[in-house]
Amino acid sequence: MLNTQRTATLLLVDDEPVNLRVLKQLLGAHYNLVFAKNGEEAIRLATSQLPDLILLDVMMPGMTGFEVCQSLKLRTETRAIPIIFVTALSEEHDEARGFEVGGVDYVTKPISPSVVQARVKTHLSLMQADELKRTRLQVIQRLGRAAEYKDNETGMHVLRMSHFSKVLALAWGFSADQADILLHAAPMHDIGKIGIPDAILQKPDRLTDEEYEIMKTHPLIGAEILGDANSKLLQIAKSVALTHHEKWDGTGYPNGLKGEQIPIEGRIVAVADVFDALTSKRPYKGAWTLEQTLAEMRAQKGRHFEPRLVDLLEQNLDEILTIKAQFEDD
């Protein structure tokens, strides 16, 4: 994993000492360097040192660079390390082979110093960007789990309704990337429940009118927690948190939005959330049958739910039920 608080470490692999000396002179002033003269040593050092980037020769005694790359990509701890091939093999099929086995770049010898420096810098920057993206996603997922600790919902509910949301988003016409953003934003839908008193949130009996009014503030609390951010993922998460209790006919909360005033992500999550809630057992209710649930969803077309989304739910029911079975409650 790339640590942005230290100098990056590069593993340089070549069976010719002169080539390693050239790379050392070129890169040693900017990075921590580790050296290997054969494939077996490269695998050992990659596993023990976990470098940020590997520059790998292809033609070596014993294991070739392609074989080393394949081996590293099979190991959990090393598969994410970017590998740049640095080789005298210049044929097009050799370069294609390098990318096929998992390399991120291919530099031919004799090397151009400026090209090598630029490629190394570029791929380290890409690694850092990927790491920041993964970290941001992990933080969001853990915030979602924090809300679960306060609620009587289950972690499996959050997984199911998030995947249901992705299925509906794709059926609606979202791109694969847009659907993945919603998949990762949907767990934030009830983050605002962190701000609801436990006595209300975990009450086994019906809420009083006053308690229900307090409960209805959780979308606003969720939007405040998520705040204003440049991240598209956080923007969608905030929208979902704020609007998943709005209803198509305008009788929802907190803002009484109606029809297409409700963002599409909020409309999708509303359908996914309610479908799973109805078909799941809770401390205060038994699980409804599929027939009962679908009858209720149909009855709420044009009232609670966007009519087209209920149709899409039924059209994609096989996939929905497969997800439900995959993430069953314990």
Sequence and secondary structure as in RCSB ss.txt:
>XXXX:A:sequence
MLNTQRTATLLLVDDEPVNLRVLKQLLGAHYNLVFAKNGEEAIRLATSQLPDLILLDVMMPGMTGFEVCQSLKLR
TETRAIPIIFVTALSEEHDEARGFEVGGVDYVTKPISPSVVQARVKTHLSLMQADELKRTRLQVIQRLGRAAEYK
DNETGMHVLRMSHFSKVLALAWGFSADQADILLHAAPMHDIGKIGIPDAILQKPDRLTDEEYEIMKTHPLIGAEI
LGDANSKLLQIAKSVALTHHEKWDGTGYPNGLKGEQIPIEGRIVAVADVFDALTSKRPYKGAWTLEQTLAEMRAQ
KGRHFEPRLVDLLEQNLDEILTIKAQFEDD
>XXXX:A:secstr
   TTS  EEEEE S HHHHHHHHHHHTTTSEEEEESSHHHHHHHHHHH  SEEEE S  SSS HHHHHHHHHTS
TTTTTS EEEEES   HHHHHHHHHTT SEEEESS  HHHHHHHHHHHHHHHHHHHHHHHHHHHHHHHHHHHHHH
SSS HHHHHHHHHHHHHHHHHHT  HHHHHHHHHHGGGTTGGGGGS HHHHT SS   HHHHHHHTTHHHHHHHH
H   S HHHHHHHHHHHHTT  TTS  SSS   GGGS HHHHHHHHHHHHHHHHS BTTB    HHHHHHHHHHT
BTTTB HHHHHHHHHTHHHHHHHHHHT   
